[in-house]
Amino acid sequence: MNKYLIIGASIAAASAIEAIRKNDKEGSITVIGKEPYAPYCRPLISYALLGKTTFEKMPYRDASFYKKMKAKLILGKEATSIDKAKKQVILDDGTRLPYDKLLVSTGSRPFVPPMEGLDKVEKKFSFMTIDDAKSLEKELDPEAKVLVVGAGLIGLKCCEGILAKVKSIDVVDLAPRILPSILDDKAAARVQDYLEGKGIRFFLKDSVASFTKKTATLKSGTKLTFDLLVLAVGVRPNTALVADIGGTVNRGIVTDDCCKTSIEDIYAAGDCTTSHDITSDSDKILALFPNANMQGEVAGNQMSGGTLRYDHAIAANAIGFFGLHIITAGSYIGDQLDLSTKDGYKVLFTKDDHLVGMILIGDTVLRAGIYTNLIRKQIPLSSLDFEQIAQQPRLMAFAKKDRVSMLGEKR
Ligand SMILES: Cc1cc2nc3c(=O)[nH]c(=O)nc-3n(C[C@H](O)[C@H](O)[C@H](O)COP(=O)(O)OP(=O)(O)OC[C@H]3O[C@@H](n4cnc5c(N)ncnc54)[C@H](O)[C@@H]3O)c2cc1C
């Protein structure tokens, strides 16, 4: 009987469990999680603060899933090292757990660069876990002024979660635009406008030079006072367990398209890994929910003898801020086709007869899955009526064989 062990109890782990069980009904599955919670939908932590959901409603799978899958969750424990010779994982309490196949899905952690005076700030928070959100929630106050350092996805989701419960929010970022990893300049300006309309102030192309207890002095000389500080500067993949035993790491853990690391019988999936982005033909960390889900599935399938491949990775993001929907995918290279209107932003990027990227904001997000599929499946644009699809994404504009392969349409 195979022993499957998974380190990190989150999205990739849940997908891996499901995939393992499809192939192997008998093997034991054990998952070790540092957080005291079963896998939950991390992006929802802002909605719990907003009151649109509760922490109790956030599990990614309900308790019966783990029972049905005969998967044992060991929560609130950290894996501190891997003994690859003995094929055991060592936990923080000294327990040794054996494995035949091991999955590392340890995600990422907040990155906090050295900032002068940061130690003087008493009320400072990260925003990545349920516990982070609960700590922040305790301090929310209608009179509180909040400073968020980082105008990326996590910083702005935090703003959405707390804006109605605090007096004001200022956001500082070194980048010249907000959401720098998912938007280009024009799109970012549009979203920034929208968020400023909600009352958030932005200080871009600037950074904190120093802190006192309740004041940040920016490099530009601007002084911002605050009661609560949220640090959302960036994240770093948790690679140490694999790096410490000689596994290949290139920013993230390097895996092949079977999600295998360079070490025998050790696999990796999710935010801790580097993926091969097919739209830019380059290796990147794609720290996004759909990738963690897909990689987890491939890893679990491969660990249990399957043949699935993770060979179609792209950056793809569906996110909303204060009711404004944004869907992005792929790379922003090649020719740009701007189909924006007053109510919606829509730019498609094409290169060498392929759609390689898109940014959709507002009303244009409808049926965006068709574009995402075009990008992911690398369907030649000359094989379909792209002019029509660019204007209005409709399945009927595809050749029959593509409709079948893309969306499993019945023959
Ligand atoms: C506020 C917020 C908003 C987001 N919004 C979006 C969004 O809109 N769209 C999107 O695509 N993605 C979004 N993401 C990213 C998304 O949540 C991640 O891509 C996804 O959760 C990654 O899943 P994962 O399985 O790789 O691991 P993670 O969810 O990162 O979890 C890894 C787990 O491993 C545990 N762990 C780490 N080391 C150890 C160890 N040594 N021993 C035991 N356990 C360990 C950690 O404690 C953690 O629980 C958001 C993230 C945040 C924080």
The ligand as an ORCA input file, in Angstrom:
! r2SCAN-3c Opt
* xyz 0 1
  C      -5.664     38.045     -0.056
  C      -5.381     37.137     -1.210
  C      -6.127     37.274     -2.370
  C      -5.883     36.436     -3.452
  N      -6.643     36.593     -4.561
  C      -6.436     35.785     -5.626
  C      -7.232     35.905     -6.806
  O      -8.103     36.754     -6.887
  N      -6.993     35.070     -7.842
  C      -6.021     34.108     -7.791
  O      -5.853     33.357     -8.756
  N      -5.255     33.959     -6.691
  C      -5.430     34.773     -5.613
  N      -4.650     34.623     -4.494
  C      -3.580     33.596     -4.516
  C      -4.119     32.201     -4.170
  O      -4.749     32.241     -2.927
  C      -2.947     31.227     -4.175
  O      -2.456     31.151     -5.505
  C      -3.322     29.827     -3.705
  O      -3.848     29.850     -2.404
  C      -2.082     28.934     -3.729
  O      -2.375     27.677     -3.217
  P      -1.225     26.699     -2.732
  O      -1.883     25.367     -2.605
  O      -0.025     26.816     -3.573
  O      -0.758     27.173     -1.293
  P      -1.159     28.293     -0.275
  O      -2.584     28.678     -0.377
  O      -0.145     29.360     -0.335
  O      -0.981     27.514      1.103
  C       0.210     26.857      1.480
  C       0.002     26.261      2.845
  O       1.172     25.539      3.212
  C       1.440     25.767      4.585
  N       2.853     25.485      4.847
  C       3.934     26.183      4.412
  N       5.072     25.608      4.850
  C       4.695     24.536      5.592
  C       5.420     23.560      6.321
  N       6.755     23.549      6.351
  N       4.722     22.599      6.992
  C       3.364     22.580      6.951
  N       2.628     23.487      6.274
  C       3.287     24.447      5.592
  C       1.070     27.226      4.767
  O       0.881     27.526      6.137
  C      -0.212     27.319      3.935
  O      -1.330     26.985      4.703
  C      -4.862     35.436     -3.381
  C      -4.113     35.296     -2.214
  C      -4.358     36.143     -1.137
  C      -3.531     35.982      0.113
*
